[in-house]
């Protein structure tokens, strides 16, 4: 049993809550987020949750074993100047931009009581967690004048294979990595999407069964499509964007085992700097079309 697990169990015996470092940010580029997450996973001993609301630079992100020629219309991506990045975790290929919302859990074994560090077990835990968050998202805040600010689509939410769906349509995809005593589970949620960017992706040969070979347009849903107006005044775009992210934070804060403390992104980035200087460079890579190879990202 690792020292991290022993320490976590000791905290519970003493009725002490487990400290969760909570980071809320909005970065320009997905590469920085992925590099920081890798460092937190491999080099930190603390528990982290990172929420990032969109990235300004449109990017295609492939899983660690993804092959550009099989998953991306490379010529179209090059014409639109959309770079390709390979993350350090598995999972499928996604296009990310300002309308992609990211939530990442980087936890020690034992942080979630009873959770075994196996891929399916972690997926099932995440489905339960997000199910509660979605239920909170569709609930009216205290003192609200209406009891139904959103369409009641919460009953459609489920975990299908490795995806979060409303009904039969995917709105969130996941990737994860597991070490001996630690795991990272990160998700990209579609608040909205740009069809021109989505069309840069090829239909993968390996698909979840429930997709049934549907096109991207027929297969995905957006969070934005689930939100409606209240009364005579429309909810602002900022408030709509905050619905899921705020519900995730509240679900964390209300967890009986967690003490959530907000920390700056700088604190997380300092772990990256130490990791790259004293341990090893990041394995997050940038695709070089001319050389037909992956190069280490430096930014």
C-alpha positions, 0 to 999 in steps of 0.5 A: 500500500502506497504512502499516499493511500495510507495518509488518505486513510489516516485522514478519514480515521481522524475525520479530516477532509481531503484537501482538493486544489481547485483551479479555475482558468481560461487559457489561450492554448490547449497545449499549456493545459495538457502539459500542466495536467501531465506534470500534476499527474506525474510529479505532484502528490496532491489532489487537483481539479482543473476547470478551463472554460474554452481555449482561444486557439482552435486545435485538434487533439489526438490520443496518445496512440492516434495517427493523423492520417487515419483520424484527421483531414490533414490538408483541410486542417493545414489550410485552416491553420489548425494544429494537431496535438497529441496528449499523454492520455488515451481516448479519441480525437477532438477539436477544441476551441473557445466553446469547449469546456474542460474538467479534469480530476487528478486524484490519489488512490483513496481520495474517492473512498472505495474507488478502485483504480481500473478504467471502467471503475473510474468511468462509472464513478465519473458518470455518477458524479456528473449525473449529480452535477447535471441534476443540479444544473437543471435545478432552480437556484434558491429564490428563483421566481421560476421552478424550471429555468431549463428544459428538463433534459436531465433524465436523458443524461447517461454514461454510454460506453466512455461518453456522456450523452443526452439521449443518444447524442454525445456532449462529453468525451473522456480520456484518462491515465492510471499509475500505481497510486494515482489517476487523471480523468479529463473531459471535454464538454461541447458547449457549442461547436463550429461545423467547419472545424468538426468536419476536419475529423474523419469518422474513426474506424473504431467507434462506440456501438451506440454511434451506429456510424452516424456523422459527427453532426448526427452524433453530437449534442451541445450544452448550449442547445439544452439551455432556454430563456427565463421569462421575458429576459434572456439568460446571458451567454456568461450565465449559460456557460457557467451552468455546468461548470458551476454545478461541478464546483458545487458538487465538489464543495458539497462532497462530504469527504472534500475540502475544496480550496481555490488556488491560482493557475500559477501554483499548478504551473510551478509544478510543471516548471519543476517537472520539466527542469528536474525530471523530464520534458513533457510528452505532449507533442505537436505534429509537424506535417513537413517532417511527418513526426511529433515534436515536443511542445514548449509552450 
